[in-house]
Amino acid sequence: MKIRYYNFRSNYSPFANPVLRVMLEGMGLTRGNIFSKNLVVTVNSRNARIASLIFPFSKIIVWTHEPRYDSTAELQVRGFWGKKIDILNVFTGDVYWNNKHFFGRYHYDESINLGITTQRLEKVEDHVSGGDFSSWKVAVALFGKKEESKFTCPVNGINVDANKIRQEIAKIGHELGVCDILGSNWGGVAIEESGYSGSDENPWWERKHEVMSSYRFNIALENTIWPYYVTEKIWQSIRAYSLPVYWGKSSSIYETFPRDSFIDASEYSSVHDLFGVLSNMSYREWCERLNRCIETYNKQVEIKEKSPEYAGLKETIERLRKRLAL
């Protein structure tokens, strides 16, 4: 079936990305207009209901990569005239279904790797020397501070937001004098208020890499806790040889990483206990944990070499066609 799609108040999806337009056309999906379309793509359920009123004879879907844009967990909702609206988002399992979506690309754009190179990393003993490990900077947090009113992302009655805990980790670590902060809205606390903004010559991910390389640990928690919502954070941290502090509970991360690799913040009863471990970890344990992370990173390099399309745009569109019977 030839599909003509139209974006109605839509962004943050393959259909709204001009870089991917040619690739989509090669898969039988052509960009239409308001008069020539049989698929209408929206960014959230509210806009989808409006679209169902305006376009009663078109198939309406919600598609977004960003958890905060739409947190509907149902596969379908009803619009005007009882019209069925299909939901494809983080929480339905149609956008992310493994932990490697961001490995070596920005969503489906292979021209942007977010600093996650698809080259094998050396083990840490070969890359750095322990030296006076106790004198190394302990931890860094690279993210902006959000208002408490935004500490919510309810899905089926459960708040899956992680901003509150990661900001608490950064704040307490800073108060203890063992965690530097880079990011906006921290009220003078951050050592770099603008965060890790970069330039065309030095993009933000390379600036972030430069910063993380000076720290033993990087606070790499996601802003949302949900299976397979694994962004660039943990991979960038490993590439910079900065052991990630991540959140394992209620995530899918252990499908990819072994135990005792990254530091799992969800396993500590308090943030103070967490920083006690980070501050006193031996160089030997740090090496062992980071090397397990590096082994995992290198396995993903091998997978990508063997199957470049793995979890790429082609597979995603095939899953979409099957899900929507197109």
N, C-alpha and C positions, 0 to 999 in steps of 0.2 A: 504494500500500500504506500502510495506517495503521500507524504505528510507535509503540509504547509503550516508552519507555526507562527503565532503572533504573540509578542510580549505585551502583556497588559499590566502596567505598573510592576514590571518584573526586573529583578537584577540578581546578581550572585548565583547564576545558573549557567550551564553550557549554552543555553539558548540566547542569553543576553551578552555573550562574549564574542565580539567581532573577530577575534583571532581564530576561534573555532568554527566560524561559519562555513568555511570551505570544507572542513572535515565533516561537518554535519551534512552538507549537501552530498558528499560522497557516500553517506549512509542513508540517503533517501529522505532527509529532512531539510526542507527549503524554507527560508524566511519569507513569510507572506506579509500581507498588510491587513488592515481592519476589514477589508472587503473580501480578501482572498486568503482564507485560512480554514483549517478543520481542527486545529489544536490551539488552544489559548493557554499560555503559560503565565502564572501569577506567582507572587512571592510569598503570600500568606493566605490564610483561610478567609480573612475579611475581604481582601481584594477579589478572591475567587468567587465569593458570594455575589459581589457586585457584577463580576464578569458573567455569572450565570444569568443575571437579569438582562444584561446588554446583548449577550451572545447565546441565546437559548438553543441554537442548533449546532453549536460547536462543543467538542470535548474540552472540559476545563480541568487543568491540573495545577497543583501547587508544587513548585520545585525551588528549594533553597539549600545551599550548603551551610548556611549560618544558623546555628541553633536558636538564636534570639529572634530571628525573623519569623519563625513559625514553630511552635512547640506542640502542635497537634500530633497525637500519637495514633489516632485512628487512620486506617488505610483509606477510608472514604468518609466524607461528610456530605450533608445535603445543602443545596443552594436554593435559589428561587425556583418555583414550579416543581419542587421536589427533585431537581436535577442532581445527579451524582457528581461529586467533585473528588478526584483522586489526589491523595496527598503523598508526595515523595519528598521526604526531608530526613534530617539526622535521626529522628525518632521512629521512623517507619522502616529503617534499614535499607532504603533504596538509594541513598546517596553515599554512605560509607558502610562497607560490609567486611572490611579488614583493617588492620592497623597500619597499612603501608600507603595510604592514599597520597600523602604529601612527600613520599620519599623520592627526591630528585625532580620534583615538578610542583608547580603551583596549580592545584586542582588538575586540569587536563592540559595545561599549557606546558609542554616540554621545553620551551625556550627559556623558562624561568625555573631555576632549581632551588631558590631561596637559600642558597649557600650549602645545600645538602648535595655534595658532589657524589657521583656514582663511581667512585674509585675506592679501592680497598684502603683501609686505614692501618697504619702500623700499630702493633701492640705498644702499650704505654711505656714499657721499659726501654723500648727502642726509640721512643719519641722524646722522652724527657728523662732527666736524672732527678732522683729524689732530693739530693742536696739537703738543705735545711728545710724539710717539709713543714715544720712548725712555723716558719716565717712566711709561708705562702698566704695570700689572701684567702679567706675562708669561703664566703658565699656571695652571690650577686643575684638580684632580682631585677629583671628587665621588663617592666610593664607599668602602664599608667594606673593611677588610683581612681577608682570609680566611687560614685556616691552610694551610700547604703541602700537607697531606694531601688538601686539596680541589682541588689543581691538576691535576685529571684528569677527562676526559670522553672515554673511548675509544669510537670509532666505527669499526668494521671494522679494528681494530688501530691506528688513528691517534688521537692525543690532540688533540682540537679545543678544548681549554680555552685561554682567553686571560687568565685571572686573573693568571697568573704574570707575563706580559709587561706588563700594564697596571699591576700593583703595582710592578714594577721601574721603569717609567717615572715613576710618582709618587714613589717613594723616591729615585731618583737626582736627579730634578728638584728635590725638596725639599733634598737635600744640596747641590745647586749654588746654592740660594737663588733659584730662578726658578719654582718650582711650589708653590703652596699646596695643602694637602690638607684636605678636609672629609669626615669619615666616622668610623665606629666602629672600635674595636680597633687603632688606630694607636699606642697607648702614649704619649699626650701629644704626638705629633707634629702631629696635626690641629689646625687653628685653631678648629674647631667639632666637638667630639667626637661630638655627636649627629647629625652629618651635616646633611642639609637637611630635617629633620622640620618639619612645619608644623602648621597648625590648620585647623578648618573654615572660618574666615574667610580664612586664608592657606595653602592646601594646599601640600604639599611641592614640587610642580612650580613653583609661583610663587616659593617661597623659592629653589629652584635657579636659576630664571631671574634673580632678583635678584642672586645671587652671580655667576653666569657673566657678567653684563653688565659686570662690573668688570675682566674679563680679556681679553687679546688672543686667547688660545687655551684650549680646553677639551679635556681628555683624555677622549675620547668612545668609547673602545674597548668593544665588547661583551664579555660574559664567556665567550662561545662563538663560534668562527669556523665559520660554515656558510652556504652560499648561502641568501639570502632571510631569514636571521635578522637582521633590521635592526630594532632596537627604537626607542624614542623618543629615544635619546641624541643621535644626529646631528642630528635635526630640532630638538630643544630648543636645542641649541648654536647653530644657525643663527638661530633665532628671537631668541636673546639677543645676536646680533651678536658671537659669540665663535667664531672660526674653529675647526672641529672637527679634532682629531687622531684619526684613525680607522685601522683596519687593513684594507687592501684585498686582500692576498694570500689566495687560497682563498675569498674572499667573492664576492658578486654585485653589489657596490656600484657598479661601473663600468657596469652596465647602466642606472643612473639618473643618476649624477654624471659629469661630464667629468673628464678628467685635469687636474691642476694646479688643482683646486678645494680640497677639504679637504687636510690634511697626512696623507699616507699613511705611518704609522710603519713599515710593513713594508718600505719602500724604503731604510731606513737601516741601516747595518752595526752601529751601536751607539746606545745611548740618549744617550750624550754627543754624538754627531754630530747626533742629532735636536734636542737642546736648543741646540746651537750654531746650527742653522738658525733655530729659533724665536726665540732671543734676538737674532739679528742681522737678522731679516727687515725689509725696508723697509716703510714705510707704503704705498707704491705697490703692492708685491707683495701685501701683506696685503689691501688693498682689492680688487685684481683677483681674488684667490682667493675672498674672501668673496662678492664679487658673482656669481661663477659658482655658488656654493652658493645664493645668494639666488634666482638665476634658476631653479635646479632646484626650490627650495622653491615658487616661484610657479607653476611648471608643474604641480606636484601640486595646488595650489589650483584651477587651471583644470580639471584632470581630475576632481577631486572635485565641482566645480560642475556639470560636464556629466553625470557618472555617479556619483551619491551611493552607489549600491550596489556600486561597483567593489570587488571583493575583500572585500565585506561578508558578513554572515551568510547572506543568501539564496544568493549564489554558492557559499559554502562548503558549505552543505547540499546544493545541487545536485551539487556535486562528490562529496560523501560518498555520496549515493544512487547515483550512477553507479559509483563505486569499489566499493561493496558490493552493487550490483545490487538495491537496495531499491525 
